[in-house]
Amino acid sequence: MTGLTEHILGVSGSVLLAVWVVLLAAAAVLFWRPNLIPGRPAWLAARLRTGTPTGLALTAAVLTLAACAWSLALLTFSVVHYTGITRDNPQVLAFFTGHRTPWLTTLARLLTWLGSALVLWPVVILAGLGLWRWRRYWLPTVLPALALAGAGAWSVLIKVLIGHPRPPIGLRLGTFHSWAYPSQHAAQALATWGMLALMLMAGRSVRARALLAAGAALIAIVVGLTRLYLAAHWMTDVLGGWALAGVWDSLLIICYLLAPRAAVPRGRPAQAAVYREAA
């Protein structure tokens, strides 16, 4: 039964990836050559339409939700039954602990705070105040806080349910409490910085959006790597935290896109796409 379940998850992931690739290719074609497929189905055109909250943005959010939920399910199954990628945890951890240096240790201990609630809560509160002054709409101001609160709460719940132990105490650089899977720091980092980036994308250029997305992704990756370097978590813990963040943020973005009223930055055109296209 374990092997069959793992096989089903693997096949479903391949199908999901194929759907992602096909839709991204179709979106790219329609973006650059909108009249290339004049007879395309109306439902496909609606799903890939840019500038509307229920078009390409919603399609991407739903597919991201599906991909992250599948990843979280696969990782959780692997951790519980010690199959697949979980078997590589000791080798990956050995690589990080085997390349420790004094300056890297100091840097890791500093950068890992970018995923800590003690740092993130002041950040989201200040960002919420700034977003309110800019957007004058309550939803964008509370989404980063909801992303942080949800990522933290779901991480704690799954930790208790799974009960996966952390790496050996002798390898850890610090005192870490609670169970290992998933990494709360990794989940909070991606969920919070990712949502902040999305809320700041509205009305900005493609280059600015790319920089915001890259910055959020970089912070999340760095925080995840610090958790491995400090031996606070296994590789699957970090990957599970990222997958959890993707699920939670996708759900929030879907609600955001389907919200009935528009939030328009002051001094910008009153178009729904202006505030929603960022997602």
Secondary structure as UniProt FT lines:
FT   HELIX           2..32
FT   TURN            34..35
FT   TURN            38..39
FT   HELIX           42..47
FT   TURN            53..55
FT   HELIX           56..81
FT   HELIX           84..88
FT   HELIX           89..97
FT   TURN            98..99
FT   HELIX           102..111
FT   HELIX           112..115
FT   HELIX           117..135
FT   HELIX           138..162
FT   HELIX           169..171
FT   HELIX           184..200
FT   TURN            202..203
FT   HELIX           206..229
FT   TURN            230..231
FT   HELIX           235..257
FT   TURN            266..267
FT   HELIX           272..276
FT   TURN            277..278
//
